[in-house]
Amino acid sequence: MDRKMANRKLIRLSQLKSKLAAENLEEMDWVTFGVIVKKVTPQSASNGRTFSIWRLNDLRDLNQCVSLFLFGEVHKAHWKTDQGMV
């Protein structure tokens, strides 16, 4: 993990909103981790394509969640991922 994180900044999901407001994250190499705390049953978009919505949390502040929308190949590859996975 140390090798993978070298020269990267860890930003917790619960800090993401404030970091986006205060820093230009496009100019740095950063990573975040999240746990799937809720999954919505896959839905169909108006164009007929199926997508998933996950609610992610870093388990530091359970009131701060990020919604992740999965479309296309990402949805196909990951829609069966279990709630509770990182």
C-alpha positions in Angstrom: 0.0 0.0 0.0 2.9 2.4 0.7 4.2 1.9 -2.8 0.7 2.6 -4.3 0.2 5.7 -2.2 3.6 7.2 -2.8 3.2 10.8 -4.0 -0.6 10.7 -3.6 -2.8 12.5 -1.1 -5.4 10.6 0.8 -8.7 12.6 1.1 -11.4 11.0 3.2 -14.9 10.9 1.7 -16.2 12.9 4.7 -13.7 15.6 3.8 -14.3 15.6 0.0 -16.8 18.5 -0.1 -14.7 20.9 1.9 -11.5 19.9 0.0 -13.2 20.5 -3.3 -14.2 24.0 -2.1 -10.7 24.8 -0.8 -8.3 23.2 -3.1 -7.8 22.5 -6.8 -7.9 18.7 -6.7 -7.4 18.5 -10.5 -3.8 19.6 -10.0 -2.9 16.8 -7.6 -2.8 13.0 -7.5 -5.3 12.0 -4.8 -7.2 8.9 -3.7 -10.2 8.2 -1.6 -11.7 5.0 -0.1 -15.3 4.3 0.6 -17.5 1.5 1.9 -20.8 0.7 0.1 -23.3 1.5 2.8 -26.4 1.4 0.6 -27.2 0.1 -2.9 -30.3 1.1 -4.8 -31.8 -1.6 -7.1 -30.5 -1.1 -10.6 -32.7 1.3 -12.6 -33.3 2.1 -16.2 -32.5 5.5 -17.6 -34.7 7.3 -20.1 -32.5 5.9 -22.9 -33.2 2.4 -21.7 -29.7 1.7 -20.3 -29.4 0.3 -16.8 -27.4 2.0 -14.1 -26.8 1.5 -10.4 -26.5 4.0 -7.5 -24.3 3.3 -4.5 -24.0 5.4 -1.3 -20.4 5.4 -0.1 -19.1 6.4 3.4 -15.6 6.4 5.0 -17.1 5.2 8.4 -15.8 8.4 10.1 -18.9 10.4 9.8 -22.0 8.4 8.9 -23.9 11.6 8.0 -21.5 12.3 5.1 -22.2 10.0 2.2 -21.3 10.3 -1.5 -23.6 8.9 -4.2 -21.8 7.1 -7.0 -23.7 6.4 -10.2 -22.5 3.5 -12.2 -23.2 3.4 -16.0 -22.2 1.3 -19.0 -19.3 -1.1 -18.6 -18.7 -0.1 -15.0 -22.3 -0.9 -14.1 -22.1 -4.3 -16.0 -18.8 -5.2 -14.2 -19.7 -4.1 -10.7 -23.5 -4.0 -10.1 -23.4 -7.3 -8.1 -20.8 -6.0 -5.7 -22.1 -6.5 -2.1 -23.0 -3.8 0.3 -20.2 -3.5 2.9 -17.4 -3.8 0.3 -14.6 -1.3 0.2 
